[in-house]
């Protein structure tokens, strides 16, 4: 199973873009890259996922490196509600999720 | 509307007294998962069901069991809870395998007296 490396914490000013990096150098060719976020006392919330191409949705964008060994979650305009722990998860074909330590994002008003 | 529902949100049990946590889903998804999340840690996968096929993680203690009587419901049984089993237990579902997103409930926080 692919291991991930993410910064323990990051800060962003409100209404500015945020780039959350993730290294997953041992990812296999069929693993999808998922991003989830978790607020205190809530279950993880789906943000975005992709395989090879960059992906966009209403919440965020996902930029995947050409060699797939890293990816970046982009929040285009951080709001206070985006403060959470963000997890990058390479999911194998069995779809088992092995969470890493994640990045705790603080948004500064 | 809640799609993955976990009841109760808070559960207290006594050391060694069996406890069952429940999860239901309205998504008609084939796969259901159970995770354990201890304080300040990431969720840890315990096991999952693909339809009726049970898949246990290698390091899940024997004290943890699961049942899935039908598509909508899944239960987590802890046969003899120890103090170290105090945690948030999260249920999730996905339509299938192969990269499908998982949908999580808000968890049941289990306390052991």
Interface residues (C-beta under 8 A of the other chain):
Chain A: X30 X31 X32 X34 X41 X42 X43 X44 X45 X46 X49 X51 X87 X91 X93 X94 X95 X96 X97 X98 X99 X100 X101 X102
Chain B: X4 X31 X33 X35 X42 X43 X44 X45 X48 X55 X57 X90 X92 X94 X96 X97 X98 X99 X100 X101 X102 X103 X104 X105 X106 X107 X109
